[in-house]
Amino acid sequence: MFGRLTVTEVVMIAGNHDYLKRDSYYLSFEWEKNVHMILSPDLSCVEFPEYSVAVYGFSYSSREITEECCKGAFAQGKQSREILLVHGGDEKHVPMKKEELLELGYDYIALGHIHKPQQLYPERAAYAGALEPVDKNDIGMHGYISGEITEEGVRTVFVPAALREYIHLTVPVTGGMTGHGIKEKMRKRIEEKGVQHIYKIILTGHRDPEIMFDTESLDNFGNIIEVIDNTTYAYQFSKLKEQNRENILGQFIESFSGSEKDSMEYQALCEGVHALMETRRG
């Protein structure tokens, strides 16, 4: 696929997941002429004199690199425009102090390892992130960074390119809603956001104590991977307390008097009352 590019030079390094072990296919693969794989674990350089560009980088030879390899990895001035490729950024994978990166002297530092796009320094150092989300918590836009180096400096722009996203979607529930009503509300929200995406649904609010939601049946489009029911029971506590003033149910409600609706205490009140009501029915 890289070989089909007609005016593009490709420079790559190996990271912690595809490190250069003894039988790595990277070591024997015959790359196309426009593909340049840096196979050294030490800082190395690929030069493109026709563009006045030098690209530096190093590959992993093990799953972890705990040394601060970037410290002292200065641009060497081989070309007028110089770029550094680095995979890492945590304590087990090329730990680095971001304030030291700019001191290395590169026009731009292209970072990998972290899946979420983020700029360490505008126009100077950035993680492009994964082209596509890789797990259900890998939310937000994904794509690539397009950049240009001119006499005026570096300009970059993030280009969204992923076909779909993982989205955590909160769906509010009211006391009178049935399971069918919830399913319809979810369907509309997903159609608004895009049926091509993959969803984790979080149900919030209050629901009728007599209604149980079958979370397994709420998937309209086959793109919901998880439904979390964070709803609480919509009891009329003041009425229940008055009716049960002389028994444990009324005393229990009284003990939580003044609880805010969004508090843990209110959640405990709802669960406790529900348990006591279920005991009565039994």
C-alpha positions as CSV (number, residue, x, y, z in Angstrom):
1,M,0.0,0.0,0.0
2,F,2.8,2.4,0.8
3,G,4.4,1.5,-2.5
4,R,1.4,2.9,-4.4
5,L,2.2,6.4,-3.1
6,T,3.7,8.3,-5.9
7,V,5.0,11.5,-4.3
8,T,5.3,10.5,-0.7
9,E,8.3,9.3,1.4
10,V,7.3,7.2,4.4
11,V,9.5,7.0,7.5
12,M,8.6,4.6,10.3
13,I,9.8,3.3,13.7
14,A,8.8,0.2,15.7
15,G,7.1,0.8,19.0
16,N,6.5,-1.4,22.1
17,H,3.8,-3.6,20.5
18,D,5.8,-4.4,17.4
19,Y,9.3,-4.1,18.8
20,L,12.3,-5.6,16.9
21,K,12.5,-9.1,18.4
22,R,14.9,-11.6,16.8
23,D,12.3,-13.0,14.3
24,S,10.6,-9.6,13.6
25,Y,9.4,-9.5,10.0
26,Y,10.6,-5.9,9.8
27,L,14.1,-7.2,9.7
28,S,13.7,-9.2,6.5
29,F,10.9,-7.5,4.7
30,E,11.8,-5.8,1.4
31,W,10.4,-2.3,1.6
32,E,9.5,-0.2,-1.4
33,K,12.0,2.5,-2.2
34,N,9.8,5.3,-0.8
35,V,9.5,3.5,2.6
36,H,12.3,4.0,5.2
37,M,12.2,1.9,8.3
38,I,14.5,3.0,11.1
39,L,15.7,-0.3,12.5
40,S,18.2,0.9,15.0
41,P,17.5,1.1,18.8
42,D,19.9,4.2,18.8
43,L,19.0,7.6,17.4
44,S,19.4,7.4,13.6
45,C,18.6,9.7,10.7
46,V,17.0,9.4,7.2
47,E,17.9,12.3,5.0
48,F,16.0,13.8,2.0
49,P,18.3,16.4,0.5
50,E,15.8,17.2,-2.3
51,Y,13.5,18.5,0.4
52,S,16.2,19.8,2.8
53,V,14.7,17.4,5.4
54,A,16.2,15.0,7.9
55,V,14.0,12.6,10.0
56,Y,15.4,11.2,13.2
57,G,14.1,8.3,15.3
58,F,14.8,5.0,16.9
59,S,13.0,1.7,17.2
60,Y,12.2,-0.5,20.3
61,S,14.2,-3.6,20.6
62,S,12.2,-4.7,23.7
63,R,8.7,-4.2,25.1
64,E,9.8,-1.5,27.5
65,I,12.3,1.3,27.4
66,T,12.6,2.9,30.9
67,E,15.6,5.2,30.0
68,E,15.1,8.8,29.1
69,C,16.3,8.2,25.6
70,C,15.3,11.7,24.3
71,K,17.5,13.5,26.8
72,G,20.4,14.7,24.8
73,A,19.0,13.4,21.5
74,F,19.7,16.8,19.8
75,A,19.0,17.7,16.2
76,Q,22.3,17.3,14.4
77,G,21.9,20.0,11.7
78,K,22.3,17.6,8.8
79,Q,19.5,19.4,6.9
80,S,17.8,22.8,7.3
81,R,14.5,21.2,8.4
82,E,14.7,18.4,11.0
83,I,11.9,16.1,12.5
84,L,12.0,13.7,15.3
85,L,9.9,10.5,15.7
86,V,9.3,9.2,19.2
87,H,7.1,6.4,20.5
88,G,6.5,6.7,24.3
89,G,5.8,9.2,27.1
90,D,5.2,7.1,30.2
91,E,7.5,5.6,32.8
92,K,7.9,2.3,31.0
93,H,8.0,3.6,27.4
94,V,10.6,6.3,26.8
95,P,9.8,8.6,29.8
96,M,10.3,12.2,28.8
97,K,10.0,15.7,30.3
98,K,8.0,17.7,27.8
99,E,9.7,20.9,28.7
100,E,13.0,19.3,27.5
101,L,11.7,18.4,24.1
102,L,11.8,21.9,22.7
103,E,15.5,22.2,23.8
104,L,16.4,19.4,21.4
105,G,16.2,21.8,18.4
106,Y,13.8,20.0,16.0
107,D,11.4,21.8,13.8
108,Y,8.7,19.3,14.7
109,I,8.4,16.2,17.0
110,A,5.9,13.6,16.0
111,L,4.8,11.4,19.0
112,G,3.2,8.0,19.2
113,H,2.0,5.6,21.9
114,I,-0.9,7.6,23.4
115,H,-4.1,6.9,21.4
116,K,-5.8,10.2,22.0
117,P,-4.7,13.1,19.8
118,Q,-3.1,15.9,21.9
119,Q,-0.6,18.7,21.4
120,L,2.3,19.0,23.8
121,Y,3.4,22.2,22.2
122,P,1.3,23.9,19.5
123,E,2.9,23.5,16.0
124,R,6.0,21.9,17.6
125,A,5.2,18.5,19.3
126,A,2.0,16.4,19.2
127,Y,0.5,13.0,19.5
128,A,-1.5,12.2,16.4
129,G,-3.3,9.4,18.3
130,A,-4.7,6.2,16.8
131,L,-6.3,6.5,13.3
132,E,-9.3,4.5,14.6
133,P,-10.4,4.1,18.2
134,V,-9.1,0.8,19.7
135,D,-11.4,0.2,22.7
136,K,-14.7,1.3,24.3
137,N,-13.0,4.0,26.4
138,D,-11.0,5.4,23.5
139,I,-13.6,8.1,22.9
140,G,-13.4,11.3,20.9
141,M,-12.2,12.1,17.4
142,H,-9.4,10.1,15.7
143,G,-7.4,10.9,12.6
144,Y,-4.0,12.2,11.7
145,I,-1.9,15.4,11.7
146,S,-1.2,17.2,8.5
147,G,1.7,19.6,8.7
148,E,3.8,22.0,6.6
149,I,7.2,23.4,7.3
150,T,8.0,26.7,5.5
151,E,10.4,29.6,5.9
152,E,7.7,31.1,8.2
153,G,7.7,28.1,10.5
154,V,5.5,25.0,11.1
155,R,1.8,24.8,10.6
156,T,-0.2,21.8,11.6
157,V,-3.9,20.8,11.5
158,F,-5.6,17.7,12.9
159,V,-7.6,15.9,10.2
160,P,-10.5,13.7,11.5
161,A,-10.4,10.4,9.5
162,A,-11.9,7.6,11.6
163,L,-15.0,5.9,10.2
164,R,-16.6,5.6,13.6
165,E,-16.2,6.6,17.2
166,Y,-16.9,5.1,20.6
167,I,-19.4,7.4,22.3
168,H,-20.5,7.4,25.9
169,L,-24.1,8.6,25.7
170,T,-26.1,9.7,28.7
171,V,-29.9,9.2,28.4
172,P,-32.1,10.8,31.1
173,V,-35.0,8.8,32.4
174,T,-38.2,10.2,34.0
175,G,-40.6,8.4,36.4
176,G,-43.3,7.6,33.9
177,M,-41.0,6.0,31.2
178,T,-41.4,2.4,30.2
179,G,-38.8,0.1,28.7
180,H,-40.3,0.8,25.3
181,G,-40.1,4.6,25.9
182,I,-36.4,4.3,26.9
183,K,-35.6,2.3,23.7
184,E,-37.3,4.9,21.5
185,K,-35.4,7.7,23.2
186,M,-32.1,5.9,22.8
187,R,-33.0,5.3,19.1
188,K,-33.6,9.0,18.5
189,R,-30.4,10.0,20.3
190,I,-28.3,7.5,18.4
191,E,-29.8,8.6,15.0
192,E,-28.9,12.2,15.9
193,K,-25.3,11.3,16.8
194,G,-24.8,8.8,14.0
195,V,-25.7,5.1,13.7
196,Q,-22.2,4.3,12.4
197,H,-20.8,4.9,15.9
198,I,-20.5,2.5,18.8
199,Y,-22.2,3.4,22.0
200,K,-21.9,2.9,25.8
201,I,-25.3,4.0,27.2
202,I,-25.6,5.5,30.7
203,L,-29.2,5.7,32.0
204,T,-29.7,8.5,34.6
205,G,-32.6,10.0,36.4
206,H,-35.6,8.4,38.2
207,R,-37.8,5.5,37.3
208,D,-41.0,3.9,38.4
209,P,-40.2,1.3,41.1
210,E,-42.6,-1.1,39.4
211,I,-40.8,-1.1,36.1
212,M,-37.6,-3.1,35.4
213,F,-35.6,-2.3,32.4
214,D,-34.4,-5.2,30.3
215,T,-31.1,-3.6,29.2
216,E,-30.3,-6.5,26.8
217,S,-33.3,-5.6,24.6
218,L,-32.5,-1.8,24.2
219,D,-30.2,-2.1,21.2
220,N,-32.0,-0.8,18.1
221,F,-29.1,-0.9,15.7
222,G,-26.7,-3.5,17.0
223,N,-24.1,-0.8,17.9
224,I,-24.5,-0.7,21.7
225,I,-21.7,-2.5,23.6
226,E,-22.9,-1.7,27.2
227,V,-25.9,-0.2,29.0
228,I,-25.3,1.1,32.5
229,D,-28.4,1.7,34.6
230,N,-27.7,4.5,37.0
231,T,-31.3,5.4,37.6
232,T,-32.9,5.6,41.1
233,Y,-36.4,4.7,42.1
234,A,-39.0,7.6,42.0
235,Y,-40.7,7.0,45.4
236,Q,-42.9,9.6,47.0
237,F,-40.9,9.6,50.2
238,S,-42.9,12.1,52.1
239,K,-46.1,10.1,51.5
240,L,-44.4,6.8,52.4
241,K,-43.0,8.3,55.6
242,E,-46.4,9.6,56.7
243,Q,-48.0,6.2,56.0
244,N,-45.3,4.3,57.8
245,R,-44.4,6.6,60.7
246,E,-44.7,3.8,63.3
247,N,-42.6,1.2,61.5
248,I,-39.0,0.6,60.3
249,L,-39.8,1.9,56.8
250,G,-40.9,5.3,58.1
251,Q,-37.9,5.5,60.5
252,F,-35.5,4.6,57.7
253,I,-36.8,7.4,55.5
254,E,-36.6,9.8,58.4
255,S,-33.0,8.9,59.0
256,F,-32.1,10.2,55.5
257,S,-34.1,13.4,55.8
258,G,-32.6,16.3,53.8
259,S,-30.6,14.1,51.4
260,E,-29.8,15.9,48.1
261,K,-31.2,14.1,45.0
262,D,-27.8,13.6,43.4
263,S,-26.0,12.5,46.5
264,M,-24.8,9.0,47.6
265,E,-27.1,9.3,50.6
266,Y,-30.1,9.7,48.3
267,Q,-29.0,6.7,46.3
268,A,-28.8,4.7,49.6
269,L,-32.3,5.9,50.6
270,C,-33.8,4.8,47.3
271,E,-32.1,1.3,47.4
272,G,-33.0,0.8,51.0
273,V,-36.6,1.7,50.6
274,H,-36.8,-0.5,47.5
275,A,-35.4,-3.4,49.5
276,L,-37.9,-2.8,52.4
277,M,-40.8,-2.6,49.9
278,E,-39.7,-5.8,48.3
279,T,-39.6,-7.5,51.7
280,R,-43.2,-6.4,52.3
281,R,-44.4,-7.9,49.0
282,G,-42.7,-11.2,49.8
